[in-house]
Amino acid sequence: MCPARNRFVGSPGVMKQEDVQFLLHGLMDDCRSLGNGENYGADKYNCFSKLAVICLGLFNGLRPLEIRNLKWRNLDIDLACLAVKGKFQGVRIGYRTLPLTEPNVVLLCRLKASRQKYISPGSSVFISSTGNSWLIGDYRSPKGLNQIISLGLSRKYENAKYEFYSLRHTFRSDMLEAGLTEHVINYLMGHKRIGRETFNIYTPTLSRDQIREEYKRGVQSQFKKYGLGANGEKLRALIAHLQTGIQ
């Protein structure tokens, strides 16, 4: 019997801890229910794509535009990082290189392997060469990305008002909670300003190793907070469980 659902929750701001857990673990359960058979069909791919999108929003703070513009050539699996490049109305926004969590690296590797014959380095990660979304529904638009949140929480709430951007706000809040410096957080999020202060001063003062170490500490705090283990063991175990059907 399904639990009673609340009628309303949320705002475009920071998500509640229990709602993030419900969303994450619900998507993980959906992926697990598809089994680990050799037939890697559209349902399994779409489920893993949704999980990857949520992880990039929650553990990297990516904007919806950056998710839609993400290409395979922007990912460096060996260095576990991605180059974020985006434009809004012809203006570059938030160009930066971000470290990736180990579960996200493995997840993206599996997704790439499952579509290897369809993609090239310039291909979009979540949009096909014909402009169609790899995901179920039109997740090329902000409204479509918001649906991942609302559908994921639909078993708990009748009307979840969170937006995909809520994951970005939650990421920032979690990094502050973990004690990361303001400069590192703003670099990770691609912010150019801190209040009235121009934020181009972080470039010469922060090394890649410093950013990676602080990011690792912040994400480990997130993993524990959302019940994924100290290093995301539960997420990695899920991917390993389904590995047979993804290769």
Protein Blocks (a to p, Z undefined) as FASTA:
>chain_A
ZZdddfbecjfbdcdfklmmmmmmmmmmmmmmnopafbdcfklmmmmmmmmmmmmmmmno
pafklmmmpcfklpcfknopadddddeehiaehiacddddfklmmmmmmmmmmmmmmpcf
klcfkbcfkopafbgcjfkbmklmmmmmmmmmmmmpmbdcbdfklmmmmmmmmmmmnopa
fklmmmmnopabehjbcckllmmmpcfklmmmmmmmmmmmmmmmnonojnommmmmmmmm
mmmmmZZ
